[in-house]
Amino acid sequence: MPLFRRLRGRAAVYNELLRSIADDLGLQLIDFWRFTEFRDPRLWAGDRIHLSPLGHERMAAKVLDTLTISHHLTTRSAALVDNALPVRSFWGNLRWAAAFAAPWIAKRIRRATPGAGIEPKFPTLTKVV
């Protein structure tokens, strides 16, 4: 994503340090950084931060594949990834910036915490079945 290109170097160093720690501890690392198909905007929700349902499906399949666990996930996303990438328009990027980037920047300028003004979905302890 163009907005985050300036952070790419820092992220690369951070990821290499994580790989080194995982190797030292003998842990298997699911390396999202190397999953190039996640550059496809169709695998991301409208906020461009969270995965879409197809993105979650694809990630689950990649995690299970990396861990060499057999699975029978339907991979609608695999067929999607084989098609040409959609092109993001200037106006689409502008709408995203107004809806998601601008409010985030405004909160950072005001030094408000990320969750300021947002009420919890479940304010009391709720049993999940």
DSSP file (Angstrom, degrees, kcal/mol; ACC not computed):
  #  RESIDUE AA STRUCTURE BP1 BP2  ACC     N-H-->O    O-->H-N    N-H-->O    O-->H-N    TCO  KAPPA ALPHA  PHI   PSI    X-CA   Y-CA   Z-CA
    1    1 A M    >         0   0    0      0, 0.0     3,-1.4     0, 0.0     4,-0.4   0.000 360.0 360.0 360.0 128.8    0.0    0.0    0.0
    2    2 A P  G >   +     0   0    0      0, 0.0     3,-1.3     0, 0.0     4,-0.4   0.839 360.0  61.8 -54.7 -36.9    1.5    3.3   -1.0
    3    3 A L  G 3  S+     0   0    0      1,-0.3     3,-0.3     2,-0.1     4,-0.1   0.820 110.0  40.3 -60.5 -30.9    0.6    5.0    2.3
    4    4 A F  G X  S+     0   0    0     -3,-1.4     3,-1.4     1,-0.2     4,-0.5   0.321  81.2 104.1-103.3   7.3    2.8    2.5    4.2
    5    5 A R  G X  S+     0   0    0     -3,-1.3     3,-1.2    -4,-0.4     4,-0.4   0.847  76.4  60.4 -58.2 -34.3    5.8    2.3    1.8
    6    6 A R  G 3  S+     0   0    0     -4,-0.4     4,-0.3    -3,-0.3     3,-0.3   0.757 104.5  49.7 -66.6 -22.8    7.8    4.5    4.1
    7    7 A L  G <> S+     0   0    0     -3,-1.4     4,-2.6     1,-0.2    -1,-0.3   0.507  83.6  95.5 -90.7  -5.4    7.5    2.0    6.9
    8    8 A R  H <> S+     0   0    0     -3,-1.2     4,-2.4    -4,-0.5    -1,-0.2   0.875  82.2  50.1 -56.7 -44.1    8.6   -1.0    4.7
    9    9 A G  H  > S+     0   0    0     -4,-0.4     4,-2.1    -3,-0.3    -1,-0.2   0.922 112.5  46.6 -62.2 -45.3   12.2   -0.9    5.8
   10   10 A R  H  > S+     0   0    0     -4,-0.3     4,-2.6     1,-0.2    -1,-0.2   0.910 112.3  50.7 -62.9 -42.2   11.4   -0.8    9.5
   11   11 A A  H  X S+     0   0    0     -4,-2.6     4,-2.7     1,-0.2    -1,-0.2   0.888 108.3  52.8 -63.7 -38.8    8.9   -3.6    9.0
   12   12 A A  H  X S+     0   0    0     -4,-2.4     4,-2.2    -5,-0.2    -1,-0.2   0.922 111.0  45.9 -63.5 -44.0   11.5   -5.7    7.1
   13   13 A V  H  X S+     0   0    0     -4,-2.1     4,-2.2     2,-0.2    -2,-0.2   0.933 113.5  49.7 -63.4 -45.8   14.0   -5.3   10.0
   14   14 A Y  H  X S+     0   0    0     -4,-2.6     4,-2.2     1,-0.2    -2,-0.2   0.920 111.3  49.1 -58.3 -45.9   11.3   -6.2   12.6
   15   15 A N  H  X S+     0   0    0     -4,-2.7     4,-2.5     1,-0.2    -1,-0.2   0.884 109.1  52.0 -64.9 -38.7   10.3   -9.3   10.6
   16   16 A E  H  X S+     0   0    0     -4,-2.2     4,-2.2     2,-0.2    -1,-0.2   0.897 109.1  50.7 -64.2 -39.1   13.9  -10.5   10.3
   17   17 A L  H  X S+     0   0    0     -4,-2.2     4,-2.3     2,-0.2    -2,-0.2   0.904 110.4  49.7 -63.8 -40.9   14.3  -10.1   14.1
   18   18 A L  H  X S+     0   0    0     -4,-2.2     4,-2.7     2,-0.2    -2,-0.2   0.916 109.8  50.8 -63.2 -42.2   11.1  -12.1   14.6
   19   19 A R  H  X S+     0   0    0     -4,-2.5     4,-2.6     1,-0.2    -2,-0.2   0.909 109.8  51.0 -60.4 -41.5   12.4  -14.8   12.2
   20   20 A S  H  X S+     0   0    0     -4,-2.2     4,-2.6     2,-0.2    -1,-0.2   0.917 110.9  47.5 -62.6 -44.1   15.6  -15.0   14.1
   21   21 A I  H  X S+     0   0    0     -4,-2.3     4,-2.0     2,-0.2    -2,-0.2   0.923 112.1  50.0 -63.4 -44.6   13.9  -15.3   17.5
   22   22 A A  H  X>S+     0   0    0     -4,-2.7     5,-3.0     1,-0.2     4,-0.6   0.917 112.2  48.0 -61.0 -43.0   11.6  -18.1   16.1
   23   23 A D  H ><5S+     0   0    0     -4,-2.6     3,-0.9     3,-0.2    -2,-0.2   0.924 110.5  51.4 -62.6 -44.3   14.6  -19.9   14.7
   24   24 A D  H 3<5S+     0   0    0     -4,-2.6    -1,-0.2     1,-0.3    -2,-0.2   0.852 115.1  42.4 -61.4 -35.2   16.5  -19.6   18.0
   25   25 A L  H 3<5S-     0   0    0     -4,-2.0    -1,-0.3    -5,-0.2    -2,-0.2   0.464 112.5-117.7 -91.6  -1.9   13.5  -21.0   19.9
   26   26 A G  T <<5 +     0   0    0     -3,-0.9     2,-0.3    -4,-0.6    -3,-0.2   0.819  63.1 149.8  70.5  31.0   12.8  -23.7   17.3
   27   27 A L      < -     0   0    0     -5,-3.0     2,-0.5    -6,-0.2    -1,-0.2  -0.690  49.1-123.3 -97.6 148.9    9.4  -22.3   16.5
   28   28 A Q        -     0   0    0     -2,-0.3     2,-0.5     2,-0.0    39,-0.0  -0.803  28.8-151.5 -90.2 129.8    7.6  -22.5   13.2
   29   29 A L        -     0   0    0     -2,-0.5     2,-0.9    37,-0.1   -10,-0.0  -0.872  12.4-145.1-108.0 129.6    6.7  -19.1   12.0
   30   30 A I        -     0   0    0     -2,-0.5     2,-1.2     1,-0.0     3,-0.1  -0.831  24.9-154.2 -88.3 106.8    3.7  -18.3    9.7
   31   31 A D    >   +     0   0    0     -2,-0.9     3,-1.3     1,-0.2     4,-0.2  -0.667  23.2 175.0 -96.2  89.0    5.3  -15.6    7.7
   32   32 A F  G >  S+     0   0    0     -2,-1.2     3,-1.9     1,-0.3    -1,-0.2   0.823  75.0  71.5 -58.5 -34.0    2.6  -13.3    6.4
   33   33 A W  G 3  S+     0   0    0      1,-0.3    -1,-0.3    -3,-0.1    -2,-0.1   0.806  99.3  47.2 -53.3 -33.1    5.2  -11.0    4.9
   34   34 A R  G <  S+     0   0    0     -3,-1.3     2,-1.5     1,-0.1    -1,-0.3   0.414  81.4 101.3 -94.9   1.2    6.0  -13.5    2.3
   35   35 A F    X   -     0   0    0     -3,-1.9     3,-1.8    -4,-0.2    -1,-0.1  -0.663  50.1-179.4 -85.5  86.8    2.4  -14.3    1.2
   36   36 A T  G >   +     0   0    0     -2,-1.5     3,-1.7     1,-0.3    -1,-0.2   0.745  69.2  72.4 -64.5 -25.1    2.5  -12.2   -1.9
   37   37 A E  G >  S+     0   0    0      1,-0.3     3,-1.6     2,-0.2    -1,-0.3   0.688  80.4  75.9 -65.9 -14.0   -1.1  -13.0   -2.8
   38   38 A F  G <  S+     0   0    0     -3,-1.8    -1,-0.3     1,-0.3    -2,-0.1   0.389  73.8  79.8 -79.6   7.2   -2.3  -10.7    0.0
   39   39 A R  G <   +     0   0    0     -3,-1.7    -1,-0.3    -4,-0.0    -2,-0.2   0.557  68.7 104.9 -80.7  -9.2   -1.4   -7.7   -2.1
   40   40 A D    X   -     0   0    0     -3,-1.6     3,-1.9     1,-0.2     4,-0.1  -0.617  69.1-147.6 -74.3 119.0   -4.7   -8.4   -3.8
   41   41 A P  G >  S+     0   0    0      0, 0.0     3,-1.5     0, 0.0    -1,-0.2   0.704  92.2  71.6 -64.0 -18.1   -7.2   -5.7   -2.5
   42   42 A R  G 3  S+     0   0    0      1,-0.3    13,-0.3    38,-0.1    12,-0.3   0.684  90.8  60.0 -70.6 -15.7  -10.1   -8.1   -2.8
   43   43 A L  G <  S+     0   0    0     -3,-1.9     9,-1.8    -6,-0.2     2,-0.3   0.395  98.2  75.4 -89.8   3.5   -8.7  -10.0    0.2
   44   44 A W  B <  S-A   51   0A   0     -3,-1.5     7,-0.3     7,-0.3    10,-0.1  -0.884  80.9-117.9-119.1 147.0   -9.0   -6.9    2.4
   45   45 A A    >   -     0   0    0      5,-3.5     3,-2.0    -2,-0.3     7,-0.1  -0.177  45.5 -90.0 -70.1 172.3  -12.0   -5.2    4.0
   46   46 A G  T 3  S+     0   0    0      1,-0.3    -1,-0.1     2,-0.1     5,-0.0   0.738 126.4  60.5 -59.5 -25.1  -13.0   -1.7    3.0
   47   47 A D  T 3  S-     0   0    0      3,-0.1    -1,-0.3     1,-0.1    -2,-0.0   0.584 100.3-135.6 -80.0  -8.0  -10.8   -0.2    5.8
   48   48 A R  S <  S+     0   0    0     -3,-2.0    -2,-0.1     2,-0.2     3,-0.1   0.646  89.5  80.1  62.8  17.3   -7.7   -1.8    4.1
   49   49 A I  S    S+     0   0    0      1,-0.2     2,-0.3     2,-0.0    -1,-0.1   0.682  84.4  53.4-115.1 -40.3   -6.5   -2.9    7.6
   50   50 A H  S    S-     0   0    0      1,-0.1    -5,-3.5     0, 0.0    -2,-0.2  -0.690  87.5-105.8-101.6 151.6   -8.6   -6.1    8.2
   51   51 A L  B     -A   44   0A   0     -2,-0.3    -7,-0.3    -7,-0.3    -5,-0.1  -0.422  29.6-129.0 -71.5 147.9   -9.0   -9.1    6.1
   52   52 A S     >  -     0   0    0     -9,-1.8     4,-2.7    -7,-0.1     5,-0.2  -0.336  38.5 -91.9 -81.0 173.5  -12.3   -9.6    4.1
   53   53 A P  H  > S+     0   0    0      0, 0.0     4,-2.1     0, 0.0     5,-0.1   0.908 132.7  48.3 -55.5 -41.0  -14.1  -13.0    4.4
   54   54 A L  H  > S+     0   0    0    -12,-0.3     4,-2.6     1,-0.2     5,-0.2   0.890 110.1  52.6 -64.8 -37.6  -12.1  -14.2    1.3
   55   55 A G  H  > S+     0   0    0    -13,-0.3     4,-2.6     2,-0.2    -1,-0.2   0.900 108.6  49.3 -64.2 -40.8   -9.0  -12.9    3.0
   56   56 A H  H  X S+     0   0    0     -4,-2.7     4,-2.6     2,-0.2    -1,-0.2   0.905 111.2  50.1 -64.0 -41.1   -9.7  -14.9    6.1
   57   57 A E  H  X S+     0   0    0     -4,-2.1     4,-2.1    -5,-0.2    -2,-0.2   0.935 112.5  46.4 -61.7 -46.0  -10.4  -18.0    4.1
   58   58 A R  H  X S+     0   0    0     -4,-2.6     4,-2.4     1,-0.2    -2,-0.2   0.901 112.4  50.5 -64.5 -41.0   -7.1  -17.6    2.2
   59   59 A M  H  X S+     0   0    0     -4,-2.6     4,-2.7     2,-0.2     5,-0.2   0.915 108.7  51.5 -64.7 -42.8   -5.2  -16.9    5.4
   60   60 A A  H  X S+     0   0    0     -4,-2.6     4,-2.5     1,-0.2     5,-0.2   0.924 111.4  47.8 -59.9 -43.9   -6.6  -20.0    7.1
   61   61 A A  H  X S+     0   0    0     -4,-2.1     4,-2.6     1,-0.2    -1,-0.2   0.911 112.4  49.2 -63.6 -42.0   -5.6  -22.2    4.1
   62   62 A K  H  X S+     0   0    0     -4,-2.4     4,-2.6     2,-0.2    -2,-0.2   0.898 111.2  49.5 -65.0 -40.5   -2.1  -20.6    4.1
   63   63 A V  H  X S+     0   0    0     -4,-2.7     4,-2.1     2,-0.2    -2,-0.2   0.948 113.6  45.2 -63.5 -48.1   -1.6  -21.2    7.8
   64   64 A L  H  <>S+     0   0    0     -4,-2.5     5,-3.0    -5,-0.2    -2,-0.2   0.893 113.5  50.3 -64.3 -39.0   -2.7  -24.9    7.6
   65   65 A D  H ><5S+     0   0    0     -4,-2.6     3,-1.3     3,-0.2    -1,-0.2   0.923 110.3  49.8 -62.7 -44.0   -0.5  -25.4    4.5
   66   66 A T  H 3<5S+     0   0    0     -4,-2.6    -2,-0.2     1,-0.3    -1,-0.2   0.872 112.7  46.5 -62.9 -37.5    2.5  -23.9    6.3
   67   67 A L  T 3<5S-     0   0    0     -4,-2.1    -1,-0.3    -5,-0.2    -2,-0.2   0.380 112.9-123.2 -84.5   4.9    1.9  -26.2    9.3
   68   68 A T  T < 5 +     0   0    0     -3,-1.3     2,-0.5     1,-0.2    -3,-0.2   0.885  59.3 150.3  50.6  46.2    1.4  -29.1    6.9
   69   69 A I      < -     0   0    0     -5,-3.0    -1,-0.2    -6,-0.1    -2,-0.1  -0.929  47.2-124.2-105.7 124.6   -2.0  -29.8    8.2
   70   70 A S        +     0   0    0     -2,-0.5     2,-0.3    -3,-0.1    -5,-0.0  -0.390  39.9 168.4 -68.6 146.3   -4.4  -31.4    5.7
   71   71 A H        -     0   0    0      2,-0.1   -10,-0.0    -2,-0.1    -1,-0.0  -0.960  40.0-141.7-151.9 165.5   -7.6  -29.5    5.2
   72   72 A H        +     0   0    0     -2,-0.3     2,-0.2     2,-0.1    -2,-0.1  -0.200  42.0 156.0-124.8  39.6  -10.6  -29.3    3.0
   73   73 A L        -     0   0    0      1,-0.1     2,-0.4   -16,-0.0    -2,-0.1  -0.476  46.1-123.4 -68.1 133.9  -11.1  -25.6    2.9
   74   74 A T        -     0   0    0     -2,-0.2     2,-0.8     1,-0.1     3,-0.3  -0.647  21.8-148.8 -73.9 133.0  -12.9  -24.4   -0.2
   75   75 A T     >  +     0   0    0     -2,-0.4     4,-1.2     1,-0.2     3,-0.4  -0.548  39.9 150.6-111.3  69.9  -10.6  -22.0   -1.8
   76   76 A R  H  > S+     0   0    0     -2,-0.8     4,-1.7     1,-0.2    -1,-0.2   0.865  79.7  58.5 -58.3 -34.5  -12.9  -19.5   -3.5
   77   77 A S  H  > S+     0   0    0     -3,-0.3     4,-2.6     1,-0.2    -1,-0.2   0.806  95.8  61.1 -68.6 -29.1  -10.0  -17.1   -2.9
   78   78 A A  H  > S+     0   0    0     -3,-0.4     4,-1.1     2,-0.2    -1,-0.2   0.922 107.4  44.4 -63.8 -43.0   -7.5  -19.2   -4.8
   79   79 A A  H  X S+     0   0    0     -4,-1.2     4,-0.7     1,-0.2    -1,-0.2   0.883 112.9  52.8 -66.4 -37.8   -9.6  -18.8   -8.0
   80   80 A L  H >< S+     0   0    0     -4,-1.7     3,-1.1     1,-0.2    -2,-0.2   0.910 105.6  53.2 -63.2 -43.0  -10.0  -15.1   -7.2
   81   81 A V  H 3< S+     0   0    0     -4,-2.6    -1,-0.2     1,-0.3    -2,-0.2   0.781 100.7  62.1 -66.1 -26.8   -6.3  -14.6   -6.9
   82   82 A D  H 3< S+     0   0    0     -4,-1.1    -1,-0.3    -3,-0.2    -2,-0.2   0.729  92.9  81.0 -71.5 -20.7   -5.7  -16.2  -10.3
   83   83 A N  S << S-     0   0    0     -3,-1.1    -3,-0.0    -4,-0.7     2,-0.0  -0.346  99.4 -79.3 -80.5 165.9   -7.7  -13.4  -12.0
   84   84 A A        -     0   0    0      1,-0.1    -1,-0.1    -2,-0.1    -2,-0.1  -0.320  52.3-104.3 -64.0 145.8   -6.3  -10.0  -12.8
   85   85 A L        -     0   0    0     -3,-0.1     2,-0.1     1,-0.1    -1,-0.1  -0.458  34.0-115.9 -69.4 139.7   -6.0   -7.5   -9.9
   86   86 A P        -     0   0    0      0, 0.0     2,-0.5     0, 0.0    -1,-0.1  -0.489  28.5-121.6 -72.4 150.5   -8.6   -4.8   -9.8
   87   87 A V        -     0   0    0     -2,-0.1     2,-0.4   -46,-0.0     0, 0.0  -0.804  18.5-132.8 -95.6 130.6   -7.2   -1.3  -10.2
   88   88 A R        -     0   0    0     -2,-0.5     2,-0.1     4,-0.0     3,-0.0  -0.671  24.0-136.6 -81.9 134.6   -8.0    1.2   -7.4
   89   89 A S     >  -     0   0    0     -2,-0.4     4,-2.3     1,-0.1     5,-0.2  -0.464  17.6-115.7 -88.9 161.7   -9.2    4.5   -8.7
   90   90 A F  H  > S+     0   0    0      1,-0.2     4,-2.2     2,-0.2     5,-0.1   0.917 118.6  49.1 -57.8 -44.7   -8.1    7.9   -7.6
   91   91 A W  H  > S+     0   0    0      1,-0.2     4,-2.5     2,-0.2    -1,-0.2   0.866 109.2  51.8 -68.3 -36.5  -11.7    8.6   -6.3
   92   92 A G  H  > S+     0   0    0      2,-0.2     4,-2.2     1,-0.2    -1,-0.2   0.911 111.2  47.6 -64.3 -41.6  -11.8    5.3   -4.5
   93   93 A N  H  X S+     0   0    0     -4,-2.3     4,-2.6     2,-0.2    -2,-0.2   0.882 111.2  51.6 -64.9 -38.5   -8.5    6.1   -2.8
   94   94 A L  H  X S+     0   0    0     -4,-2.2     4,-2.3     2,-0.2    -2,-0.2   0.906 109.4  49.3 -65.8 -42.0   -9.9    9.6   -1.9
   95   95 A R  H  X S+     0   0    0     -4,-2.5     4,-2.3     2,-0.2    -2,-0.2   0.906 112.0  49.4 -62.5 -41.7  -13.1    8.1   -0.4
   96   96 A W  H  X>S+     0   0    0     -4,-2.2     4,-3.1     2,-0.2     5,-1.0   0.931 110.2  50.6 -62.5 -45.0  -10.9    5.6    1.7
   97   97 A A  I  <>S+     0   0    0     -4,-2.6     5,-3.4     1,-0.2    -2,-0.2   0.905 113.1  45.7 -60.3 -42.1   -8.7    8.5    2.9
   98   98 A A  I  <5S+     0   0    0     -4,-2.3    -1,-0.2     3,-0.2    -2,-0.2   0.880 119.4  40.8 -68.6 -37.6  -11.7   10.5    4.0
   99   99 A A  I  <5S+     0   0    0     -4,-2.3    -2,-0.2    -5,-0.2    -1,-0.2   0.839 135.8   6.3 -81.5 -34.3  -13.4    7.6    5.7
  100  100 A F  I  X5S+     0   0    0     -4,-3.1     4,-1.3    -5,-0.2    -3,-0.2   0.788 126.2  45.2-120.6 -47.1  -10.5    5.9    7.4
  101  101 A A  I  ><S+     0   0    0     -5,-1.0     4,-2.8     2,-0.2     5,-0.2   0.940 109.9  52.3 -72.2 -46.9   -7.1    7.8    7.2
  102  102 A A  H  ><S+     0   0    0     -5,-3.4     4,-2.8     1,-0.2     5,-0.2   0.920 109.9  47.4 -60.0 -47.2   -8.3   11.3    8.0
  103  103 A P  H  > S+     0   0    0      0, 0.0     4,-2.1     0, 0.0    -1,-0.2   0.896 113.4  50.0 -61.5 -36.6  -10.1   10.3   11.2
  104  104 A W  H  X S+     0   0    0     -4,-1.3     4,-2.1     2,-0.2    -2,-0.2   0.929 112.1  46.7 -65.7 -44.4   -7.1    8.3   12.3
  105  105 A I  H  X S+     0   0    0     -4,-2.8     4,-2.5     1,-0.2    -1,-0.2   0.914 110.6  53.1 -63.5 -42.7   -4.7   11.2   11.6
  106  106 A A  H  X S+     0   0    0     -4,-2.8     4,-2.1    -5,-0.2    -1,-0.2   0.900 109.2  49.1 -60.4 -41.2   -7.1   13.6   13.4
  107  107 A K  H  X>S+     0   0    0     -4,-2.1     5,-2.4     1,-0.2     4,-0.6   0.902 110.5  50.7 -64.3 -40.1   -7.0   11.4   16.5
  108  108 A R  H ><5S+     0   0    0     -4,-2.1     3,-0.6     1,-0.2    -2,-0.2   0.903 109.9  49.8 -64.3 -40.1   -3.3   11.2   16.4
  109  109 A I  H 3<5S+     0   0    0     -4,-2.5    -1,-0.2     1,-0.2    -2,-0.2   0.900 113.2  45.9 -64.6 -40.2   -3.0   15.0   16.2
  110  110 A R  H 3<5S-     0   0    0     -4,-2.1    -1,-0.2    -5,-0.2    -2,-0.2   0.548 109.9-128.1 -77.3  -6.7   -5.4   15.3   19.2
  111  111 A R  T <<5 +     0   0    0     -3,-0.6    -3,-0.2    -4,-0.6     2,-0.2   0.800  52.8 158.6  61.0  31.3   -3.3   12.6   21.0
  112  112 A A      < -     0   0    0     -5,-2.4    -1,-0.2    -6,-0.2    -2,-0.1  -0.562  47.8-104.5 -81.0 148.9   -6.5   10.7   21.7
  113  113 A T    >   -     0   0    0     -2,-0.2     3,-2.0     1,-0.1    -1,-0.1  -0.402  33.9-109.5 -69.6 152.7   -6.3    7.0   22.4
  114  114 A P  T 3  S+     0   0    0      0, 0.0    -1,-0.1     0, 0.0    -2,-0.1   0.807 117.3  44.2 -55.7 -32.2   -7.3    4.7   19.5
  115  115 A G  T >  S+     0   0    0      2,-0.1     3,-2.1     3,-0.0     2,-0.1   0.351  80.2 135.7 -96.0   7.2  -10.5    3.6   21.2
  116  116 A A  T <  S+     0   0    0     -3,-2.0     3,-0.1     1,-0.3    -4,-0.1  -0.330  76.5  10.9 -60.4 129.2  -11.6    7.0   22.5
  117  117 A G  T 3  S+     0   0    0      1,-0.2     2,-0.6    -2,-0.1    -1,-0.3   0.464  99.3 116.8  84.9   1.4  -15.3    7.6   22.0
  118  118 A I    <   -     0   0    0     -3,-2.1    -1,-0.2     0, 0.0    -3,-0.0  -0.910  55.5-145.4-107.6 124.0  -16.0    3.9   21.0
  119  119 A E        -     0   0    0     -2,-0.6     2,-0.1    -3,-0.1    -3,-0.0  -0.593  26.2-104.1 -84.6 146.5  -18.3    2.0   23.3
  120  120 A P        -     0   0    0      0, 0.0    -1,-0.1     0, 0.0     0, 0.0  -0.392  17.5-135.2 -68.3 147.0  -17.7   -1.8   23.9
  121  121 A K  S    S+     0   0    0      1,-0.3    -2,-0.0    -2,-0.1     0, 0.0   0.906 102.3  25.7 -65.5 -41.5  -20.1   -4.2   22.1
  122  122 A F        +     0   0    0      1,-0.1    -1,-0.3     4,-0.0     4,-0.1  -0.829  68.3 177.6-125.7  90.7  -20.4   -6.2   25.2
  123  123 A P        +     0   0    0      0, 0.0     2,-0.3     0, 0.0    -1,-0.1   0.670  69.1  51.6 -71.7 -15.3  -19.8   -4.1   28.3
  124  124 A T  S    S-     0   0    0      1,-0.0     2,-0.1     0, 0.0     0, 0.0  -0.831 106.1 -79.9-118.2 160.1  -20.6   -7.0   30.7
  125  125 A L        -     0   0    0     -2,-0.3     2,-0.4     1,-0.0    -1,-0.0  -0.357  51.8-167.4 -58.5 127.4  -19.3  -10.5   30.8
  126  126 A T        -     0   0    0     -4,-0.1     2,-0.4    -2,-0.1    -1,-0.0  -0.971  19.4-126.7-125.6 133.6  -21.1  -12.6   28.2
  127  127 A K        -     0   0    0     -2,-0.4     2,-0.5     2,-0.0    -2,-0.0  -0.645  22.0-156.2 -79.2 129.9  -21.1  -16.3   27.9
  128  128 A V              0   0    0     -2,-0.4    -1,-0.0     1,-0.1    -2,-0.0  -0.930 360.0 360.0-109.3 126.2  -20.1  -17.5   24.4
  129  129 A V              0   0    0     -2,-0.5    -1,-0.1     0, 0.0    -2,-0.0   0.432 360.0 360.0 -99.7 360.0  -21.2  -20.9   23.4
